[in-house]
Amino acid sequence: MTDEKTIGSKIKAWRAKKDMTQDELAKKADIPYPTLAKIESGAVQNPSIETVIKISVGLEVSIDNLIK
């Protein structure tokens, strides 16, 4: 991926657009809060596709919006 935006920064941006806290998104996406925090902070650079799908559902955006 040549784009400088990481998946974590994209998730964070979408979450801000939707006016959600990390805790709200973690609950809506049915993933552990620490997992979401690590992805957004860049500590986890390549989350599993299952996790990305859950986050996209939680944010109500397509997976393409997170990975492209």
Secondary structure, DSSP 8 states (H G I E B T S, - for coil): ---S--HHHHHHHHHHHTT--HHHHHHHHTS-HHHHHHHHHTSSSS--HHHHHHHHHHHT--HHHHH-
